[in-house]
Amino acid sequence: MSNRTAAPDQRGFALLIVLWTLGLLALLVAGLAASGRGAAEIASNLRGSATAEAAADGGVQQAVFQLQRGAWQPDGLAHRIDIGRAMVEIAIEDQSGRINPNFSSPAMLAALLAAVGADPAQARDLSRAMVDWRTATTVSLAGGLKRDRYRRANLPYGPPGRPFASVDEIGLVAGMSADLLSRLRPYISVYQTGDARGTENSSFDRDVLQDAAMIGHASPLIGFTSPDKIVLVRAAALLADGTRFVRRAVVRLAAHVKPGERAWQVLDWN
């Protein structure tokens, strides 16, 4: 009697095991399929990003070519061209008239800071701190040791005693705020080697230079001059599926090219 009742129970248990196994297999197959679709989507996205990036880089090359032949000007106007599968919008901005904080006198920097909104005391203090940052001395223009100011501000660093490598680095100067730096950005460049007095074509330029001369009672800039042109190229590539990539490059275009030298040089690429 007991043997006849055990058999159906064993068969039912075996059936449950089979169904459970089949369910696991179905879940595994579904997971593998979803994983395959996810991997395909990732691969497609990577291909799209690489295609857009390559097109944007091609846009920078096209901008340099058109500048050299005089077809385009660094006037900020947008140029739209097709490169491969992407539509690329290219804008070129002339940075040759910007002020280089590595060459400017304290008076020039103070005048510029005041022109973008710093009060006179703040402008004077920050201009000295900026010169302290870029010069290889231990004593500050304001008196005392340079590093003491950073210690008082609980900053884990001090002035490196070398020129600014980027505009962003100016934000590390003690006392410089993000808001003030954002207002300075349109007027400064660490790549410009020319004298800003050659760009007195706006009231802003004239006012800053006049104020600098008044503050410093002398030439507001060290006498660096260069006929080369510095431009910022912005190339934004867009694919049909919406993938987008933007390349920004600062380029120097040489006014005089020696044999064996390139006519242009990329100074910054991001």
C-alpha positions in Angstrom: 0.0 0.0 0.0 2.8 2.4 1.0 4.7 1.7 -2.3 1.7 2.6 -4.4 1.2 6.0 -2.7 4.9 6.9 -2.8 5.2 6.6 -6.6 2.8 9.5 -7.5 4.5 11.7 -4.9 7.9 11.0 -6.5 6.6 11.7 -10.0 5.1 15.0 -8.8 8.3 16.0 -7.2 10.3 15.1 -10.4 7.8 17.2 -12.4 8.4 20.2 -10.2 12.2 19.8 -10.6 11.8 19.7 -14.4 9.5 22.8 -14.4 11.9 24.7 -12.1 14.8 23.8 -14.3 13.0 24.9 -17.5 12.1 28.2 -15.7 15.7 28.8 -14.9 16.8 28.1 -18.4 14.1 30.5 -19.7 15.4 33.2 -17.4 19.0 32.5 -18.4 18.2 32.7 -22.1 16.3 36.0 -21.6 19.2 37.4 -19.6 21.7 36.5 -22.3 19.5 38.0 -24.9 19.1 41.3 -22.9 22.8 41.3 -22.3 23.5 40.9 -26.0 21.2 43.8 -26.8 22.9 45.9 -24.1 26.3 45.1 -25.5 25.2 45.9 -29.0 23.8 49.2 -27.8 27.0 50.1 -26.0 29.0 49.2 -29.0 26.8 51.3 -31.2 27.0 54.3 -28.8 30.8 54.0 -28.7 31.0 53.9 -32.5 28.7 57.0 -32.7 30.8 58.9 -30.2 34.0 58.0 -32.0 32.5 59.0 -35.3 31.3 62.4 -33.9 34.7 63.0 -32.2 36.6 62.3 -35.5 34.3 64.6 -37.4 34.8 67.4 -34.8 38.6 67.0 -35.0 38.2 67.2 -38.8 36.4 70.4 -38.3 39.3 71.9 -36.5 41.6 70.9 -39.3 39.2 72.4 -41.8 39.1 75.7 -39.8 42.9 76.0 -39.9 43.0 75.3 -43.6 40.3 77.9 -44.4 42.0 80.5 -42.1 45.4 79.9 -43.9 43.8 80.4 -47.3 41.9 83.5 -46.1 38.4 82.0 -46.9 37.3 82.2 -43.2 38.0 84.9 -40.6 38.2 84.6 -36.8 35.0 86.6 -36.4 32.9 84.1 -34.3 30.5 83.4 -37.2 29.3 79.8 -37.6 30.3 77.7 -40.6 28.4 74.5 -41.3 29.9 71.6 -43.2 29.3 67.9 -43.6 32.2 65.6 -42.6 31.4 61.9 -43.1 28.0 61.2 -41.4 28.2 64.3 -39.2 27.1 67.9 -39.6 29.8 70.0 -38.1 29.3 73.6 -36.9 32.6 75.5 -36.7 33.2 78.9 -35.1 36.6 80.7 -34.8 37.3 83.4 -32.3 40.4 85.7 -32.4 42.3 85.6 -29.1 45.3 87.7 -30.2 44.1 90.8 -28.4 43.7 89.1 -25.0 45.9 90.0 -22.1 48.4 87.4 -20.9 48.6 87.3 -17.0 52.1 85.9 -17.3 53.5 89.1 -18.9 51.3 91.8 -17.5 52.4 94.2 -14.8 50.6 94.5 -11.5 49.1 97.8 -12.7 47.7 96.1 -15.8 46.2 93.3 -13.9 44.7 95.6 -11.3 43.1 97.8 -14.0 41.7 94.7 -15.7 40.3 93.3 -12.4 38.7 96.6 -11.6 37.2 96.8 -15.1 35.4 93.5 -14.6 34.0 94.4 -11.2 36.6 94.1 -8.4 36.7 97.0 -6.0 40.0 99.0 -5.9 41.4 97.3 -2.8 40.5 93.8 -4.0 41.9 94.5 -7.5 45.2 95.7 -6.1 45.5 92.8 -3.7 44.7 90.1 -6.3 47.0 91.7 -8.9 49.9 91.3 -6.5 48.9 87.8 -5.6 48.8 86.9 -9.3 52.3 88.2 -9.9 53.4 86.4 -6.7 52.1 83.2 -8.2 54.1 83.4 -11.4 57.4 84.8 -10.1 60.2 82.7 -8.5 60.6 84.6 -5.3 59.7 83.9 -1.7 58.7 87.4 -0.7 55.3 88.8 -1.7 54.8 92.1 -3.4 52.5 92.9 -0.5 55.2 92.1 2.0 55.9 89.0 4.0 56.3 85.5 2.7 54.1 84.4 -0.2 53.3 81.0 1.4 52.0 82.6 4.6 48.9 83.9 2.9 48.0 80.4 1.7 48.6 79.0 5.1 46.3 81.6 6.7 43.6 80.6 4.1 44.1 76.9 5.0 45.1 76.1 1.5 47.4 73.0 1.1 49.6 74.7 -1.4 51.5 77.9 -2.2 52.5 79.8 -5.3 54.6 77.5 -7.6 56.9 80.3 -8.8 56.2 79.6 -12.5 53.9 81.1 -15.2 50.3 80.2 -15.2 49.8 77.1 -17.4 46.1 77.8 -18.0 43.4 80.4 -17.2 41.8 77.8 -14.8 45.0 77.9 -12.7 44.3 81.5 -11.8 41.4 80.2 -9.8 43.9 78.7 -7.3 45.3 82.2 -6.4 44.4 83.1 -2.9 41.5 85.5 -2.8 40.3 84.8 -6.4 36.6 83.8 -6.6 35.0 81.7 -9.3 32.7 84.6 -10.2 35.5 87.0 -10.7 37.5 84.5 -12.8 34.5 83.9 -15.0 34.3 87.6 -15.7 38.0 87.7 -16.5 38.0 84.8 -19.0 36.9 86.8 -22.1 39.9 89.1 -21.7 42.8 86.9 -20.8 44.9 84.1 -22.4 48.1 82.4 -21.3 49.0 81.9 -25.0 49.1 85.5 -26.2 52.6 86.9 -26.6 51.6 90.2 -28.3 51.3 93.6 -26.7 47.6 94.3 -25.9 48.2 98.0 -26.9 47.8 96.8 -30.5 44.2 96.0 -29.8 42.8 99.4 -28.7 39.8 99.0 -31.0 37.2 98.9 -28.2 36.4 101.3 -25.4 37.0 98.5 -22.9 40.6 98.0 -24.1 41.3 101.7 -24.1 39.9 102.2 -20.6 41.9 99.3 -19.2 45.1 100.5 -20.8 44.6 104.1 -19.7 43.8 103.0 -16.1 46.8 100.7 -16.1 49.1 103.5 -17.2 47.6 105.8 -14.5 48.1 103.2 -11.8 51.6 102.2 -12.8 52.8 105.5 -14.1 54.6 103.6 -16.9 54.0 101.1 -19.6 51.4 98.7 -18.4 52.9 95.6 -20.1 56.2 94.0 -20.6 57.2 94.6 -24.2 56.4 91.3 -25.8 55.2 91.5 -29.4 54.3 88.9 -31.9 52.7 89.0 -35.4 51.3 85.5 -34.9 47.6 85.0 -34.6 46.0 83.1 -31.7 42.5 81.6 -32.4 40.0 79.5 -30.5 38.3 77.0 -32.8 35.1 75.4 -31.6 33.9 72.4 -33.7 30.5 70.8 -32.7 29.7 67.6 -34.6 26.2 66.2 -34.7 25.1 62.8 -36.1 21.6 61.9 -37.3 20.9 59.8 -34.2 21.6 62.8 -31.9 25.1 61.9 -30.9 27.1 65.1 -30.3 30.7 65.9 -29.7 32.4 69.3 -29.2 36.1 69.9 -29.7 37.8 73.2 -28.6 41.3 74.0 -29.7 43.5 77.0 -29.3 45.8 77.3 -32.3 48.7 79.6 -33.1 49.0 80.6 -36.8 52.5 81.7 -37.6 52.9 85.0 -39.5 56.3 83.9 -40.8 57.1 80.3 -41.5 60.7 79.0 -41.7 61.6 76.1 -44.0 60.8 72.8 -42.3 58.4 74.4 -39.8 54.7 74.1 -39.6 52.5 77.1 -40.3 50.3 76.4 -37.3 50.5 74.8 -33.8 47.9 73.5 -31.4 48.4 75.1 -28.0 45.4 73.5 -26.2 43.1 70.6 -27.2 40.0 69.6 -25.2 
